[in-house]
């Protein structure tokens, strides 16, 4: 059955004239001139509206340390769904349509509570509490406490901030650009009145996505003794039985330190792996995976997979920086395997043991000087890992179980050195791991591993390693039966049927085989990657992402004092460009074809020098024809003309729709370059019928000769010609289960479009589709889809 796709303008969608008439009377910072709109929707602690599922939105808020609540649009209701708002503070601004967080006693804010000169709002200052303890103190022991604030970094007492200031009032809050200060504000209606500056607790999408700004610049590492002081990881004897270890640690996925595992290994008893003994054991042309640096340090984290042993030993014996991290592929190197054995508690517990090499032998021989290591990562293929230190010390940072947002731990390229190394990461991210909350109530853990100890890390647990002084170790990944579901998925989706068959018929017991037969990876067509798990979040809404405005005079030259947009970084770690790297700046000097600028936003770390004009662009100016987002927040875009550009970098626009309606004070993100409607583009047209106005789903079939109008075909097949472009708008299209669609499917050449039906709307906004020929097109973006009624199929 075809879904009715007409929206009544007088109920769910208001015409431009109706909305703009109200907006014309409002100031630039207001949601609406109507007094019926509660101030919570216009406050600075409120986000822009999102089109989202309410339950998912609330769940995301509860799991975010910076979200205090969620509100339904003032004109919406639960039945309709629609626009939702996030808040970094609620307080007395709550309405009947506001959900306040129930799982968090505090909301996190990146910045500092500024103390007044009198200091009368300070209850006490403590240097002996962790962040978790500070929450308990503020909530339960100090009845007047409304917030606590603290500086972040210190080389001592790694499990706690250097000092925590508890306050009875928040009179001034200063956001912290580089994460020098952090603040937690209590979520308690009885104390909310003492938050005097709620608008200063502004909602910041960057803080919501990444609470801690990871600027990897310095290399100051705390003394090893400071890590020892806060190391609380359990130590147990390596004599524990396989069964007890599996039940107590592998099954509940608990990291632990085993003691004494390698005491009888030849590598230990005969000191075979010490550099002076290791160097003469292999031929100079033996190939290793290693990094070899300059005179003073390793210059990057990249490995040479074909390093010659002669070059490695030269570095080893002359004090030149080097680091071996090798899987012992070379036949000559395999003698290392005879000089250690798997620790007793994990022997016989590797489900990969009887498989052909699973992307390598999954064990690594590690030798290197101090200052080397790895940044945060999860081990591959669903495997657990053990690591035994033969010489030296390793500083481990282990992040809380269930925390998977590794992007929060990456060095921010906008404020980090060009090629961050392990010392940079540890001096900025690692050092603060136990002072940082990852997810609600989870904190990082510091561990110092010494020679003779073996650490066990279960799959999925983010961790990092730093070597204090010269360190020698052996580490191995193994497939634990405690993680069977993940291991089976990895084995099946690896692509080699011989591997999963070897595991099924020669490794798994009867009950394990029964379990995997019930999994989604048993049926023949499902020996593929879990599409929903591997499916990336849908691209940011192209209708509202930071817009491009490029219709400029090629001879344009900026002048000193001009406000422009500057591209302060164009490359990310994966080599892709993102529009968010355009930011506001003021031109401070101009010479030849370059300019110096001073950034107005807090995101870039420094002022910009020697900017080529191609990396600058002017802002929209009076008279420019643009496409504007109605009201600055609705998912509707109309052609408009800029009538005024304000010094505060907002714009007034006049819509070309009918009654000369205007929008006042639109932000930059709500204005973009106007593109004429194109043939085969899906749009909505304003339709008047029987005295009622409707927005009707349509497709452009052509344009009029003078270019002022378009020809359209409605979703019901009715064709109309010469419709004024002012009656047509763009929106972001949403699809529902069982919609008949046409989808772009990638091929080796150009993509091909196939007919199909939506079978599932994924939580991340993408779609699973079954094509008419029976094939599957999963994890598809809305931008690759159209309704079938909008297509003109070729006869073949």
SULTAUR-V560210 format. One record per residue. N is the residue number from 1. RES is the residue in one letter. SS is DSSP state (~ for helix, > for strand, _ for the rest). OMEGA is omega as a letter, one per 20 degrees, with the letter a starting at -180 (none if undefined). Layout:
n & res & ss & omega
N & RES & SS & OMEGA
N & RES & SS & OMEGA
//
This chain:
n & res & ss & omega
1 & X & _ & a
2 & X & _ & r
3 & X & _ & r
4 & X & _ & a
5 & X & _ & r
6 & X & > & r
7 & X & > & a
8 & X & > & a
9 & X & _ & a
10 & X & _ & a
11 & X & _ & a
12 & X & _ & a
13 & X & _ & a
14 & X & _ & a
15 & X & _ & r
16 & X & ~ & a
17 & X & ~ & a
18 & X & ~ & a
19 & X & ~ & a
20 & X & ~ & r
21 & X & ~ & r
22 & X & ~ & a
23 & X & ~ & a
24 & X & _ & a
25 & X & _ & a
26 & X & _ & r
27 & X & _ & a
28 & X & _ & a
29 & X & _ & a
30 & X & _ & r
31 & X & _ & a
32 & X & _ & r
33 & X & _ & a
34 & X & _ & r
35 & X & _ & a
36 & X & _ & r
37 & X & _ & a
38 & X & _ & a
39 & X & ~ & a
40 & X & ~ & a
41 & X & ~ & a
42 & X & _ & a
43 & X & _ & a
44 & X & _ & r
45 & X & _ & a
46 & X & > & a
47 & X & _ & r
48 & X & _ & a
49 & X & _ & r
50 & X & > & r
51 & X & > & a
52 & X & _ & r
53 & X & _ & a
54 & X & ~ & a
55 & X & ~ & r
56 & X & ~ & a
57 & X & ~ & r
58 & X & ~ & r
59 & X & ~ & r
60 & X & ~ & r
61 & X & ~ & a
62 & X & ~ & a
63 & X & _ & r
64 & X & _ & a
65 & X & _ & a
66 & X & _ & a
67 & X & _ & a
68 & X & _ & a
69 & X & > & a
70 & X & > & r
71 & X & > & r
72 & X & > & r
73 & X & _ & a
74 & X & _ & r
75 & X & _ & a
76 & X & _ & r
77 & X & _ & a
78 & X & _ & a
79 & X & _ & a
80 & X & _ & a
81 & X & _ & r
82 & X & _ & a
83 & X & > & r
84 & X & > & a
85 & X & > & r
86 & X & > & r
87 & X & > & r
88 & X & _ & r
89 & X & _ & r
90 & X & _ & r
91 & X & ~ & a
92 & X & ~ & a
93 & X & ~ & a
94 & X & _ & r
95 & X & _ & r
96 & X & _ & r
97 & X & _ & a
98 & X & > & r
99 & X & > & r
100 & X & > & a
101 & X & _ & a
102 & X & _ & a
103 & X & _ & a
104 & X & _ & r
105 & X & _ & a
106 & X & > & r
107 & X & > & a
108 & X & > & r
109 & X & > & r
110 & X & > & a
111 & X & > & a
112 & X & > & r
113 & X & > & a
114 & X & _ & a
115 & X & _ & a
116 & X & _ & r
117 & X & _ & a
118 & X & _ & a
119 & X & _ & a
120 & X & _ & r
121 & X & _ & r
122 & X & > & r
123 & X & > & r
124 & X & > & r
125 & X & > & a
126 & X & > & r
127 & X & _ & a
128 & X & _ & a
129 & X & _ & r
130 & X & _ & r
131 & X & ~ & r
132 & X & ~ & r
133 & X & ~ & r
134 & X & ~ & r
135 & X & ~ & r
136 & X & ~ & r
137 & X & ~ & a
138 & X & ~ & a
139 & X & ~ & a
140 & X & ~ & a
141 & X & ~ & a
142 & X & _ & a
143 & X & _ & a
144 & X & _ & a
145 & X & _ & r
146 & X & _ & a
147 & X & > & r
148 & X & > & a
149 & X & > & a
150 & X & > & r
151 & X & > & a
152 & X & _ & a
153 & X & _ & r
154 & X & _ & r
155 & X & _ & r
156 & X & _ & r
157 & X & _ & a
158 & X & _ & a
159 & X & _ & a
160 & X & _ & r
161 & X & _ & r
162 & X & _ & r
163 & X & _ & r
164 & X & > & r
165 & X & > & r
166 & X & > & a
167 & X & > & r
168 & X & _ & r
169 & X & _ & r
170 & X & > & a
171 & X & _ & r
172 & X & _ & r
173 & X & > & a
174 & X & > & r
175 & X & > & a
176 & X & _ & a
177 & X & _ & a
178 & X & _ & r
179 & X & _ & r
180 & X & _ & a
181 & X & > & r
182 & X & > & a
183 & X & > & r
184 & X & > & r
185 & X & > & a
186 & X & > & r
187 & X & _ & a
188 & X & _ & a
189 & X & _ & a
190 & X & _ & a
191 & X & _ & a
192 & X & ~ & a
193 & X & ~ & a
194 & X & ~ & r
195 & X & > & a
196 & X & _ & a
197 & X & _ & a
198 & X & ~ & a
199 & X & ~ & r
200 & X & ~ & r
201 & X & _ & a
202 & X & _ & r
203 & X & _ & r
204 & X & _ & a
205 & X & ~ & r
206 & X & ~ & r
207 & X & ~ & r
208 & X & ~ & a
209 & X & ~ & a
210 & X & _ & a
211 & X & _ & a
212 & X & _ & a
213 & X & _ & a
214 & X & _ & r
215 & X & _ & a
216 & X & _ & a
217 & X & _ & a
218 & X & _ & r
219 & X & _ & a
220 & X & _ & a
221 & X & _ & a
222 & X & _ & r
223 & X & _ & a
224 & X & ~ & a
225 & X & ~ & r
226 & X & ~ & r
227 & X & ~ & r
228 & X & ~ & a
229 & X & ~ & a
230 & X & ~ & r
231 & X & _ & r
232 & X & _ & a
233 & X & _ & a
234 & X & _ & r
235 & X & > & r
236 & X & > & r
237 & X & > & r
238 & X & _ & r
239 & X & _ & r
240 & X & _ & a
241 & X & _ & r
242 & X & ~ & a
243 & X & ~ & a
244 & X & ~ & r
245 & X & ~ & a
246 & X & ~ & a
247 & X & ~ & a
248 & X & ~ & a
249 & X & ~ & a
250 & X & ~ & a
251 & X & _ & r
252 & X & _ & r
253 & X & _ & a
254 & X & _ & r
255 & X & _ & r
256 & X & > & r
257 & X & > & r
258 & X & > & a
259 & X & > & r
260 & X & _ & a
261 & X & _ & a
262 & X & _ & a
263 & X & _ & a
264 & X & _ & r
265 & X & _ & r
266 & X & ~ & r
267 & X & ~ & a
268 & X & ~ & a
269 & X & ~ & a
270 & X & _ & r
271 & X & _ & a
272 & X & _ & a
273 & X & _ & r
274 & X & _ & a
275 & X & ~ & a
276 & X & ~ & r
277 & X & ~ & a
278 & X & ~ & a
279 & X & ~ & a
280 & X & ~ & a
281 & X & ~ & a
282 & X & _ & r
283 & X & _ & a
284 & X & _ & a
285 & X & _ & r
286 & X & _ & a
287 & X & > & a
288 & X & > & r
289 & X & > & a
290 & X & > & r
291 & X & > & r
292 & X & > & a
293 & X & _ & r
294 & X & _ & a
295 & X & _ & a
296 & X & _ & a
297 & X & _ & r
298 & X & _ & a
299 & X & _ & r
300 & X & _ & a
301 & X & _ & a
302 & X & _ & a
303 & X & _ & r
304 & X & > & a
305 & X & > & a
306 & X & > & r
307 & X & > & r
308 & X & > & a
309 & X & ~ & r
310 & X & ~ & r
311 & X & ~ & r
312 & X & ~ & a
313 & X & ~ & r
314 & X & ~ & r
315 & X & ~ & a
316 & X & ~ & a
317 & X & ~ & a
318 & X & ~ & r
319 & X & _ & r
320 & X & _ & a
321 & X & _ & r
322 & X & > & r
323 & X & > & r
324 & X & > & r
325 & X & > & a
326 & X & > & r
327 & X & _ & r
328 & X & _ & r
329 & X & _ & a
330 & X & _ & a
331 & X & ~ & a
332 & X & ~ & a
333 & X & ~ & a
334 & X & ~ & r
335 & X & ~ & r
336 & X & ~ & a
337 & X & ~ & a
338 & X & ~ & a
339 & X & ~ & r
340 & X & _ & r
341 & X & _ & r
342 & X & _ & r
343 & X & _ & a
344 & X & ~ & a
345 & X & ~ & a
346 & X & ~ & a
347 & X & _ & a
348 & X & _ & a
349 & X & _ & a
350 & X & _ & r
351 & X & _ & r
352 & X & _ & a
353 & X & _ & a
354 & X & _ & r
355 & X & _ & r
356 & X & _ & a
357 & X & _ & a
358 & X & _ & a
359 & X & _ & a
360 & X & _ & a
361 & X & _ & r
362 & X & _ & r
363 & X & > & a
364 & X & > & r
365 & X & > & a
366 & X & > & r
367 & X & > & r
368 & X & > & r
369 & X & _ & r
370 & X & _ & r
371 & X & _ & r
372 & X & _ & r
373 & X & > & a
374 & X & > & r
375 & X & > & a
376 & X & > & a
377 & X & > & r
378 & X & _ & a
379 & X & _ & a
380 & X & _ & r
381 & X & _ & r
382 & X & _ & a
383 & X & _ & r
384 & X & > & a
385 & X & > & r
386 & X & > & a
387 & X & > & a
388 & X & > & r
389 & X & > & r
390 & X & > & r
391 & X & > & r
392 & X & > & a
393 & X & > & r
394 & X & > & r
395 & X & > & r
396 & X & > & r
397 & X & > & a
398 & X & > & a
399 & X & _ & a
400 & X & _ & r
401 & X & _ & r
402 & X & _ & r
403 & X & _ & a
404 & X & _ & a
405 & X & _ & a
406 & X & ~ & a
407 & X & ~ & r
408 & X & ~ & a
409 & X & ~ & a
410 & X & _ & r
411 & X & _ & r
412 & X & _ & a
413 & X & _ & a
414 & X & _ & a
415 & X & _ & a
416 & X & _ & r
417 & X & _ & a
418 & X & _ & r
419 & X & _ & a
420 & X & _ & r
421 & X & _ & a
422 & X & ~ & r
423 & X & ~ & r
424 & X & ~ & a
425 & X & ~ & a
426 & X & ~ & a
427 & X & ~ & a
428 & X & ~ & a
429 & X & _ & a
430 & X & ~ & a
431 & X & ~ & a
432 & X & ~ & a
433 & X & ~ & a
434 & X & ~ & r
435 & X & ~ & a
436 & X & _ & a
437 & X & > & a
438 & X & _ & a
439 & X & _ & a
440 & X & _ & r
441 & X & _ & r
442 & X & _ & a
443 & X & > & r
444 & X & _ & a
445 & X & > & r
446 & X & > & r
447 & X & > & r
448 & X & > & a
449 & X & > & r
450 & X & > & a
451 & X & _ & a
452 & X & _ & r
453 & X & > & r
454 & X & > & r
455 & X & > & r
456 & X & > & r
457 & X & > & r
458 & X & _ & r
459 & X & _ & r
460 & X & _ & a
461 & X & _ & r
462 & X & _ & a
463 & X & > & r
464 & X & > & a
465 & X & > & r
466 & X & > & a
467 & X & > & r
468 & X & > & r
469 & X & > & r
470 & X & > & a
471 & X & > & r
472 & X & > & a
473 & X & > & r
474 & X & > & a
475 & X & > & a
476 & X & > & r
477 & X & > & r
478 & X & > & a
479 & X & _ & a
480 & X & _ & r
481 & X & ~ & r
482 & X & ~ & a
483 & X & ~ & a
484 & X & ~ & a
485 & X & ~ & a
486 & X & ~ & a
487 & X & ~ & r
488 & X & ~ & r
489 & X & ~ & a
490 & X & ~ & a
491 & X & ~ & a
492 & X & ~ & a
493 & X & ~ & r
494 & X & _ & r
495 & X & _ & a
496 & X & _ & a
497 & X & ~ & a
498 & X & ~ & a
499 & X & ~ & a
500 & X & ~ & r
501 & X & ~ & r
502 & X & ~ & r
503 & X & ~ & a
504 & X & ~ & a
505 & X & ~ & a
506 & X & ~ & a
507 & X & _ & a
508 & X & _ & r
509 & X & _ & a
510 & X & ~ & a
511 & X & ~ & r
512 & X & ~ & r
513 & X & ~ & r
514 & X & ~ & a
515 & X & ~ & a
516 & X & ~ & r
517 & X & ~ & r
518 & X & _ & a
519 & X & _ & r
520 & X & _ & a
521 & X & _ & r
522 & X & _ & a
523 & X & _ & a
524 & X & ~ & a
525 & X & ~ & a
526 & X & ~ & r
527 & X & _ & r
528 & X & _ & r
529 & X & _ & r
530 & X & _ & a
531 & X & ~ & a
532 & X & ~ & r
533 & X & ~ & a
534 & X & ~ & a
535 & X & _ & r
536 & X & _ & r
537 & X & _ & a
538 & X & _ & r
539 & X & _ & r
540 & X & _ & a
541 & X & _ & a
542 & X & _ & r
543 & X & _ & a
544 & X & _ & r
545 & X & _ & a
546 & X & _ & a
547 & X & _ & r
548 & X & _ & r
549 & X & _ & a
550 & X & _ & a
551 & X & _ & a
552 & X & _ & r
553 & X & _ & a
554 & X & _ & r
555 & X & _ & a
556 & X & _ & r
557 & X & _ & a
558 & X & _ & r
559 & X & _ & r
560 & X & _ & a
561 & X & _ & r
562 & X & _ & r
563 & X & > & a
564 & X & > & r
565 & X & > & a
566 & X & > & r
567 & X & > & a
568 & X & _ & r
569 & X & _ & a
570 & X & _ & a
571 & X & _ & r
572 & X & _ & a
573 & X & _ & a
574 & X & _ & r
575 & X & _ & a
576 & X & _ & r
577 & X & _ & r
578 & X & _ & a
579 & X & ~ & a
580 & X & ~ & r
581 & X & ~ & r
582 & X & > & a
583 & X & > & a
584 & X & > & r
585 & X & > & r
586 & X & > & r
587 & X & > & a
588 & X & > & r
589 & X & > & a
590 & X & > & r
591 & X & > & a
592 & X & _ & a
593 & X & _ & a
594 & X & > & r
595 & X & > & r
596 & X & > & a
597 & X & > & r
598 & X & > & a
599 & X & > & r
600 & X & _ & a
601 & X & _ & r
602 & X & _ & a
603 & X & _ & r
604 & X & _ & a
605 & X & _ & a
606 & X & _ & r
607 & X & _ & a
608 & X & > & r
609 & X & > & r
610 & X & > & r
611 & X & > & r
612 & X & > & a
613 & X & ~ & a
614 & X & ~ & r
615 & X & ~ & r
616 & X & > & r
617 & X & > & a
618 & X & > & r
619 & X & _ & r
620 & X & _ & a
621 & X & _ & a
622 & X & _ & a
623 & X & _ & r
624 & X & _ & r
625 & X & > & a
626 & X & > & r
627 & X & > & a
628 & X & > & r
629 & X & > & a
630 & X & ~ & r
631 & X & ~ & a
632 & X & ~ & a
633 & X & _ & a
634 & X & _ & a
635 & X & _ & a
636 & X & _ & a
637 & X & > & a
638 & X & > & r
639 & X & > & a
640 & X & > & r
641 & X & > & r
642 & X & > & a
643 & X & > & r
644 & X & > & r
645 & X & > & a
646 & X & _ & r
647 & X & _ & r
648 & X & _ & r
649 & X & _ & r
650 & X & _ & a
651 & X & > & r
652 & X & > & r
653 & X & > & r
654 & X & > & a
655 & X & > & a
656 & X & _ & a
657 & X & _ & r
658 & X & _ & a
659 & X & _ & r
660 & X & _ & r
661 & X & _ & a
662 & X & > & r
663 & X & > & a
664 & X & > & r
665 & X & > & r
666 & X & > & r
667 & X & _ & a
668 & X & ~ & a
669 & X & ~ & a
670 & X & ~ & r
671 & X & > & r
672 & X & > & a
673 & X & > & r
674 & X & _ & r
675 & X & _ & r
676 & X & _ & r
677 & X & _ & a
678 & X & _ & r
679 & X & _ & a
680 & X & _ & r
681 & X & _ & r
682 & X & > & a
683 & X & > & r
684 & X & > & a
685 & X & > & r
686 & X & > & a
687 & X & > & r
688 & X & > & a
689 & X & > & a
690 & X & _ & r
691 & X & _ & a
692 & X & > & r
693 & X & > & r
694 & X & > & r
695 & X & > & a
696 & X & > & r
697 & X & > & a
698 & X & > & r
699 & X & > & a
700 & X & > & r
701 & X & > & r
702 & X & > & r
703 & X & > & r
704 & X & _ & a
705 & X & _ & a
706 & X & _ & r
707 & X & _ & a
708 & X & _ & a
709 & X & > & r
710 & X & > & r
711 & X & > & a
712 & X & > & r
713 & X & > & r
714 & X & > & a
715 & X & _ & a
716 & X & _ & r
717 & X & _ & a
718 & X & _ & a
719 & X & > & r
720 & X & > & a
721 & X & > & r
722 & X & > & r
723 & X & > & r
724 & X & > & r
725 & X & ~ & a
726 & X & ~ & r
727 & X & ~ & a
728 & X & > & a
729 & X & > & r
730 & X & > & r
731 & X & _ & r
732 & X & _ & a
733 & X & _ & r
734 & X & _ & r
735 & X & _ & a
736 & X & _ & r
737 & X & _ & r
738 & X & _ & r
739 & X & _ & r
740 & X & > & a
741 & X & > & r
742 & X & > & a
743 & X & > & r
744 & X & > & a
745 & X & > & a
746 & X & _ & r
747 & X & _ & a
748 & X & _ & r
749 & X & _ & r
750 & X & _ & r
751 & X & _ & r
752 & X & > & a
753 & X & > & a
754 & X & > & r
755 & X & > & r
756 & X & > & a
757 & X & > & r
758 & X & > & r
759 & X & > & a
760 & X & > & r
761 & X & > & a
762 & X & _ & a
763 & X & _ & a
764 & X & _ & r
765 & X & _ & r
766 & X & _ & a
767 & X & > & r
768 & X & > & a
769 & X & > & r
770 & X & > & a
771 & X & > & a
772 & X & _ & r
773 & X & _ & r
774 & X & _ & r
775 & X & _ & a
776 & X & > & r
777 & X & > & a
778 & X & > & r
779 & X & > & a
780 & X & > & r
781 & X & _ & r
782 & X & ~ & a
783 & X & ~ & r
784 & X & ~ & a
785 & X & > & r
786 & X & > & r
787 & X & > & a
788 & X & ~ & r
789 & X & ~ & a
790 & X & ~ & a
791 & X & _ & r
792 & X & _ & a
793 & X & _ & r
794 & X & _ & a
795 & X & _ & a
796 & X & _ & none
//
